[in-house]
Amino acid sequence: MINRLLTQTLSVLGITSTIVASSMLQANAQEVQKVSNVNSSTKAADLLVQTTYPQAPTQQQTPYQTPTQTQQQTPYQTPTQTPTEIQQQTPTQAPFVSPGRATRGGSSYIGVGGNLGIAGETTLSEGSFAVISKIGLTNSLSVRPAALIGDNATFLVPITLDFPIETITNTGQTQISASPYVGAGVSVSTADDSNVGFLISGGLDVPVAEQLTANAALNVSFLDDTNVGLLLGVGYNF
């Protein structure tokens, strides 16, 4: 009895489930059909609008570009100034005086010799013993004191301009050089009527050895009268 009831109940439940499932499937099918119809209507409307109102072709507009003018600029050049050379002026120095120095005519010296008188009335115009010397002052100037000793004494003090040594004879084996000089000064006579006069002197210095210099000088003194003498000597260089 119970089994029968269960069987009937299950049968009723199965039929009911089938009916419900069928109803749900039918409802879903109708819903899908509605959605499909709506989509079709929308597409048809869009197609109708496109056919009735065709869209104007889209023109791609090129953005307006402001024309740029290429202006070639010349780079600014800094003006160049040619530097002016400032010439440095070397101050002219006074000749350096150093008594006893060598000049361009040779070394300073002191020596002895003899005087040969030529004209006049003083010791300068007579034969006499002589002490000679040369004392360099600058490169080109020297003082040449000399003492002539005879019956009386006469002192000669000329300042001379010395010239460079020049070769006057060259035989291949022997070479003779000489340095001329010329100058002026004073002469002092110690005779009874001793007086001071103007003196002109000129001569040659001839180097004869490393430490020796030969000298020949013509002296003209203006005292009471004109006195002329030729002085020859040898000096020791220092």
Backbone hydrogen bonds in HBPLUS format (Angstrom, degrees):
<---DONOR---> <-ACCEPTOR-->    atom                        ^
c    i                          cat <-CA-CA->   ^        H-A-AA   ^      H-
h    n   atom  resd res      DA  || num        DHA   H-A  angle D-A-AA Bond
n    s   type  num  typ     dist DA aas  dist angle  dist       angle   num
A0005-LEU N   A0001-MET O   3.08 MM   4  6.43 153.4  2.15 143.3 150.3     1
A0005-LEU N   A0002-ILE O   2.98 MM   3  5.08 113.0  2.45  95.8 112.1     2
A0006-LEU N   A0002-ILE O   2.92 MM   4  6.26 161.5  1.96 157.8 162.6     3
A0007-THR N   A0003-ASN O   2.95 MM   4  6.08 156.9  2.00 143.9 150.3     4
A0008-GLN N   A0004-ARG O   2.94 MM   4  6.19 157.9  1.99 149.2 154.6     5
A0009-THR N   A0005-LEU O   2.82 MM   4  6.06 156.3  1.88 149.4 157.0     6
A0010-LEU N   A0006-LEU O   2.90 MM   4  6.08 166.7  1.92 152.7 155.5     7
A0011-SER N   A0007-THR O   3.02 MM   4  6.15 151.8  2.11 141.0 149.0     8
A0012-VAL N   A0008-GLN O   2.88 MM   4  6.16 157.2  1.93 149.2 154.9     9
A0013-LEU N   A0009-THR O   2.87 MM   4  6.20 160.2  1.91 152.7 158.4    10
A0014-GLY N   A0010-LEU O   2.88 MM   4  6.07 155.1  1.94 147.3 153.8    11
A0015-ILE N   A0011-SER O   2.95 MM   4  6.19 159.3  1.99 148.5 153.9    12
A0016-THR N   A0012-VAL O   2.86 MM   4  6.07 160.3  1.90 148.2 154.5    13
A0017-SER N   A0013-LEU O   2.86 MM   4  6.04 159.9  1.90 147.7 153.2    14
A0018-THR N   A0014-GLY O   2.96 MM   4  6.11 154.3  2.03 144.6 151.5    15
A0019-ILE N   A0015-ILE O   2.88 MM   4  6.18 159.9  1.93 152.2 157.4    16
A0020-VAL N   A0016-THR O   2.90 MM   4  6.18 163.6  1.92 154.0 158.4    17
A0021-ALA N   A0017-SER O   2.89 MM   4  6.03 161.5  1.92 147.7 153.0    18
A0022-SER N   A0018-THR O   2.88 MM   4  6.06 158.3  1.92 148.8 154.9    19
A0023-SER N   A0019-ILE O   2.92 MM   4  6.15 157.2  1.97 147.8 154.3    20
A0024-MET N   A0020-VAL O   2.95 MM   4  6.21 159.0  1.99 150.0 155.4    21
A0025-LEU N   A0021-ALA O   2.95 MM   4  6.16 161.3  1.98 151.5 156.2    22
A0026-GLN N   A0022-SER O   2.93 MM   4  6.11 156.8  1.98 148.4 154.9    23
A0027-ALA N   A0023-SER O   2.90 MM   4  6.16 154.9  1.97 147.2 154.5    24
A0028-ASN N   A0024-MET O   2.92 MM   4  6.16 159.6  1.96 149.5 155.0    25
A0029-ALA N   A0025-LEU O   2.93 MM   4  6.13 154.5  2.00 145.2 152.3    26
A0030-GLN N   A0026-GLN O   2.98 MM   4  6.25 155.8  2.03 146.9 153.0    27
A0031-GLU N   A0027-ALA O   2.95 MM   4  6.24 155.6  2.01 148.3 155.1    28
A0032-VAL N   A0028-ASN O   2.92 MM   4  6.16 160.3  1.96 152.0 156.7    29
A0033-GLN N   A0029-ALA O   2.96 MM   4  6.15 152.5  2.04 143.8 151.6    30
A0034-LYS N   A0030-GLN O   2.91 MM   4  6.22 151.1  2.00 146.8 154.4    31
A0035-VAL N   A0031-GLU O   3.01 MM   4  6.32 164.3  2.04 151.9 155.3    32
A0036-SER N   A0032-VAL O   2.95 MM   4  6.14 157.3  2.01 147.8 154.1    33
A0037-ASN N   A0033-GLN O   2.89 MM   4  6.11 153.0  1.96 144.9 152.4    34
A0038-VAL N   A0034-LYS O   2.90 MM   4  6.20 158.3  1.95 153.0 158.8    35
A0039-ASN N   A0035-VAL O   2.99 MM   4  6.25 161.7  2.03 150.1 154.5    36
A0040-SER N   A0036-SER O   2.97 MM   4  6.17 155.1  2.04 145.5 152.4    37
A0041-SER N   A0037-ASN O   2.91 MM   4  6.15 156.5  1.96 149.3 155.6    38
A0042-THR N   A0038-VAL O   2.95 MM   4  6.21 156.6  2.01 150.0 156.4    39
A0043-LYS N   A0039-ASN O   3.02 MM   4  6.23 163.5  2.05 150.1 153.9    40
A0044-ALA N   A0040-SER O   2.95 MM   4  6.14 156.6  2.01 146.8 153.5    41
A0045-ALA N   A0041-SER O   2.92 MM   4  6.14 155.5  1.98 147.4 154.0    42
A0046-ASP N   A0042-THR O   2.96 MM   4  6.23 161.9  1.99 150.7 155.6    43
A0047-LEU N   A0043-LYS O   2.93 MM   4  6.13 158.5  1.97 147.7 153.7    44
A0048-LEU N   A0044-ALA O   2.90 MM   4  6.12 152.9  1.98 145.3 152.8    45
A0049-VAL N   A0045-ALA O   2.94 MM   4  6.22 158.1  1.98 151.9 157.3    46
A0050-GLN N   A0046-ASP O   2.99 MM   4  6.23 162.6  2.02 151.6 156.0    47
A0051-THR N   A0047-LEU O   2.96 MM   4  6.15 147.5  2.07 143.2 152.1    48
A0052-THR N   A0048-LEU O   2.91 MM   4  6.07 159.3  1.96 149.8 155.4    49
A0053-TYR N   A0049-VAL O   2.84 MM   4  5.83 170.7  1.84 154.9 158.1    50
A0098-SER N   A0137-LEU O   2.77 MM  39  5.20 159.9  1.81 150.2 153.3    51
A0101-ARG N   A0098-SER O   3.14 MM   3  5.88 150.5  2.23 151.3 150.4    52
A0100-GLY N   A0136-GLY O   2.79 MM  36  4.86 132.7  2.01 139.5 150.2    53
A0103-THR N   A0106-GLY O   2.89 MM   3  5.34 158.1  1.94 162.4 155.3    54
A0106-GLY N   A0103-THR O   3.02 MM   3  5.34 168.5  2.04 112.8 116.1    55
A0104-ARG N   A0139-ASN O   2.75 MM  35  5.62 158.7  1.80 162.8 156.0    56
A0238-PHE N   A0108-SER O   2.88 MM 130  5.74 156.3  1.93 145.1 147.3    57
A0109-TYR N   A0134-LYS O   3.06 MM  25  5.24 146.7  2.17 130.4 140.5    58
A0134-LYS N   A0109-TYR O   2.86 MM  25  5.24 159.9  1.90 151.1 147.0    59
A0110-ILE N   A0236-TYR O   3.15 MM 126  5.41 143.2  2.29 130.3 138.1    60
A0236-TYR N   A0110-ILE O   2.78 MM 126  5.41 174.8  1.78 135.2 134.0    61
A0111-GLY N   A0132-ILE O   2.94 MM  21  5.27 170.2  1.95 141.9 141.4    62
A0132-ILE N   A0111-GLY O   2.92 MM  21  5.27 153.3  1.99 127.1 134.7    63
A0112-VAL N   A0234-VAL O   3.20 MM 122  5.93 132.4  2.44 162.1 155.1    64
A0234-VAL N   A0112-VAL O   2.99 MM 122  5.93 157.7  2.04 167.5 164.0    65
A0113-GLY N   A0130-ALA O   2.92 MM  17  5.03 145.3  2.04 145.2 142.4    66
A0130-ALA N   A0113-GLY O   2.99 MM  17  5.03 151.2  2.07 139.1 130.8    67
A0114-GLY N   A0232-LEU O   2.78 MM 118  5.54 149.7  1.87 160.7 170.3    68
A0232-LEU N   A0114-GLY O   2.96 MM 118  5.54 172.8  1.97 164.6 165.5    69
A0115-ASN N   A0128-SER O   2.84 MM  13  5.18 167.8  1.85 155.8 157.9    70
A0128-SER N   A0115-ASN O   3.16 MM  13  5.18 150.0  2.25 133.9 139.4    71
A0116-LEU N   A0230-LEU O   2.79 MM 114  5.07 166.1  1.81 147.8 152.7    72
A0230-LEU N   A0116-LEU O   2.86 MM 114  5.07 165.9  1.88 145.4 148.1    73
A0118-ILE N   A0228-VAL O   2.90 MM 110  5.33 159.2  1.94 154.1 148.1    74
A0119-ALA N   A0228-VAL O   3.26 MM 109  5.08 160.8  2.30 133.1 133.8    75
A0228-VAL N   A0119-ALA O   2.76 MM 109  5.08 159.3  1.80 142.0 145.8    76
A0125-SER N   A0122-THR O   2.87 MM   3  5.42 144.8  1.99 113.1 123.0    77
A0126-GLU N   A0123-THR O   3.04 MM   3  5.00 164.0  2.07 108.7 111.0    78
A0129-PHE N   A0149-ILE O   3.12 MM  20  5.25 146.6  2.24 156.0 145.8    79
A0149-ILE N   A0129-PHE O   2.76 MM  20  5.25 167.5  1.78 156.2 160.5    80
A0131-VAL N   A0147-ALA O   2.95 MM  16  5.23 155.2  2.02 145.4 153.5    81
A0147-ALA N   A0131-VAL O   2.94 MM  16  5.23 154.9  2.00 144.0 152.3    82
A0135-ILE N   A0143-VAL O   2.87 MM   8  5.35 161.1  1.91 159.8 166.1    83
A0143-VAL N   A0135-ILE O   3.00 MM   8  5.35 162.5  2.03 145.1 145.9    84
A0137-LEU N   A0141-LEU O   2.87 MM   4  5.54 167.7  1.89 144.0 143.9    85
A0138-THR N   A0141-LEU O   3.15 MM   3  5.11 165.0  2.17 134.0 137.3    86
A0162-ASP N   A0140-SER O   2.75 MM  22  5.07 166.6  1.77 148.6 152.0    87
A0142-SER N   A0160-THR O   3.15 MM  18  5.52 152.2  2.23 147.8 153.3    88
A0160-THR N   A0142-SER O   2.83 MM  18  5.52 156.3  1.88 159.2 166.4    89
A0144-ARG N   A0158-PRO O   2.98 MM  14  5.63 166.1  2.00 165.3 169.4    90
A0146-ALA N   A0156-LEU O   2.87 MM  10  5.12 145.2  2.00 150.2 155.1    91
A0156-LEU N   A0146-ALA O   2.87 MM  10  5.12 169.7  1.88 150.5 154.1    92
A0148-LEU N   A0154-THR O   2.84 MM   6  5.17 173.8  1.85 161.4 163.3    93
A0154-THR N   A0148-LEU O   2.96 MM   6  5.17 154.7  2.03 143.3 151.2    94
A0150-GLY N   A0152-ASN O   2.93 MM   2  5.04 154.6  2.00 141.7 149.1    95
A0190-THR N   A0153-ALA O   2.97 MM  37  5.55 151.0  2.05 171.4 178.1    96
A0155-PHE N   A0188-VAL O   2.80 MM  33  5.09 162.4  1.83 150.0 154.6    97
A0188-VAL N   A0155-PHE O   2.82 MM  33  5.09 157.4  1.87 145.7 153.3    98
A0157-VAL N   A0186-VAL O   2.95 MM  29  5.49 163.6  1.97 173.5 174.0    99
A0186-VAL N   A0157-VAL O   3.26 MM  29  5.49 155.4  2.33 124.3 125.9   100
A0159-ILE N   A0184-ALA O   2.95 MM  25  5.66 174.2  1.96 135.0 133.9   101
A0184-ALA N   A0159-ILE O   3.18 MM  25  5.66 143.7  2.32 148.2 143.7   102
A0161-LEU N   A0182-VAL O   2.79 MM  21  5.55 170.1  1.80 150.9 150.2   103
A0182-VAL N   A0161-LEU O   3.31 MM  21  5.55 150.4  2.41 135.3 142.7   104
A0163-PHE N   A0180-PRO O   3.05 MM  17  5.66 165.0  2.07 172.5 169.4   105
A0166-GLU N   A0178-ALA O   2.82 MM  12  5.47 170.9  1.82 151.3 151.2   106
A0178-ALA N   A0166-GLU O   2.80 MM  12  5.47 156.6  1.85 152.9 159.1   107
A0168-ILE N   A0176-ILE O   2.82 MM   8  5.83 156.1  1.88 152.6 160.7   108
A0169-THR N   A0176-ILE O   3.22 MM   7  5.01 155.8  2.29 142.8 142.1   109
A0176-ILE N   A0169-THR O   2.77 MM   7  5.01 161.5  1.80 144.2 150.4   110
A0171-THR N   A0174-THR O   2.87 MM   3  5.31 164.0  1.89 160.5 161.7   111
A0179-SER N   A0205-ASP O   2.84 MM  26  5.15 154.0  1.91 146.3 155.1   112
A0205-ASP N   A0179-SER O   2.99 MM  26  5.15 154.3  2.06 133.1 141.2   113
A0181-TYR N   A0203-GLY O   3.05 MM  22  5.60 145.4  2.17 150.4 148.9   114
A0203-GLY N   A0181-TYR O   3.08 MM  22  5.60 159.9  2.12 142.6 146.1   115
A0183-GLY N   A0201-SER O   2.81 MM  18  5.37 153.3  1.88 170.0 165.8   116
A0201-SER N   A0183-GLY O   3.04 MM  18  5.37 176.5  2.04 136.7 137.7   117
A0185-GLY N   A0199-LEU O   2.89 MM  14  4.97 156.3  1.94 136.9 140.0   118
A0199-LEU N   A0185-GLY O   2.99 MM  14  4.97 153.1  2.07 128.6 123.7   119
A0187-SER N   A0197-GLY O   2.88 MM  10  5.32 155.5  1.94 147.8 151.5   120
A0197-GLY N   A0187-SER O   2.92 MM  10  5.32 163.0  1.95 152.5 158.1   121
A0189-SER N   A0195-ASN O   3.05 MM   6  5.60 171.3  2.06 166.2 168.1   122
A0194-SER N   A0191-ALA O   2.87 MM   3  4.74 117.9  2.27 130.6 120.0   123
A0222-PHE N   A0198-PHE O   2.89 MM  24  5.33 162.7  1.92 161.3 166.0   124
A0200-ILE N   A0220-VAL O   2.92 MM  20  5.25 161.0  1.96 150.8 157.2   125
A0220-VAL N   A0200-ILE O   2.92 MM  20  5.25 164.3  1.94 159.8 163.5   126
A0202-GLY N   A0218-LEU O   3.21 MM  16  5.58 149.2  2.31 143.0 152.2   127
A0218-LEU N   A0202-GLY O   2.83 MM  16  5.58 167.9  1.85 173.0 172.6   128
A0204-LEU N   A0216-ALA O   2.89 MM  12  5.48 152.8  1.96 154.5 163.6   129
A0216-ALA N   A0204-LEU O   3.13 MM  12  5.48 158.0  2.18 153.5 158.6   130
A0206-VAL N   A0214-ALA O   2.79 MM   8  5.03 170.0  1.80 152.4 155.3   131
A0214-ALA N   A0206-VAL O   2.81 MM   8  5.03 161.6  1.84 154.2 147.8   132
A0208-VAL N   A0212-LEU O   3.19 MM   4  5.73 159.0  2.23 130.7 137.0   133
A0237-ASN N   A0211-GLN O   2.80 MM  26  4.95 171.1  1.80 135.5 138.7   134
A0213-THR N   A0235-GLY O   2.99 MM  22  5.20 155.0  2.05 145.3 150.3   135
A0235-GLY N   A0213-THR O   2.76 MM  22  5.20 169.6  1.77 153.6 157.1   136
A0215-ASN N   A0233-GLY O   2.81 MM  18  5.26 164.2  1.84 155.9 152.8   137
A0233-GLY N   A0215-ASN O   3.01 MM  18  5.26 155.8  2.07 149.7 150.2   138
A0217-ALA N   A0231-LEU O   2.84 MM  14  5.10 159.7  1.88 150.7 156.5   139
A0231-LEU N   A0217-ALA O   2.78 MM  14  5.10 167.6  1.79 160.7 162.7   140
A0219-ASN N   A0229-GLY O   2.98 MM  10  5.48 172.8  1.98 168.4 169.7   141
A0229-GLY N   A0219-ASN O   3.05 MM  10  5.48 157.8  2.10 153.8 159.3   142
A0221-SER N   A0227-ASN O   2.75 MM   6  5.08 163.4  1.78 152.9 157.7   143
A0227-ASN N   A0221-SER O   2.83 MM   6  5.08 166.1  1.85 155.9 159.7   144
A0223-LEU N   A0225-ASP O   3.07 MM   2  5.12 149.4  2.17 153.9 145.1   145
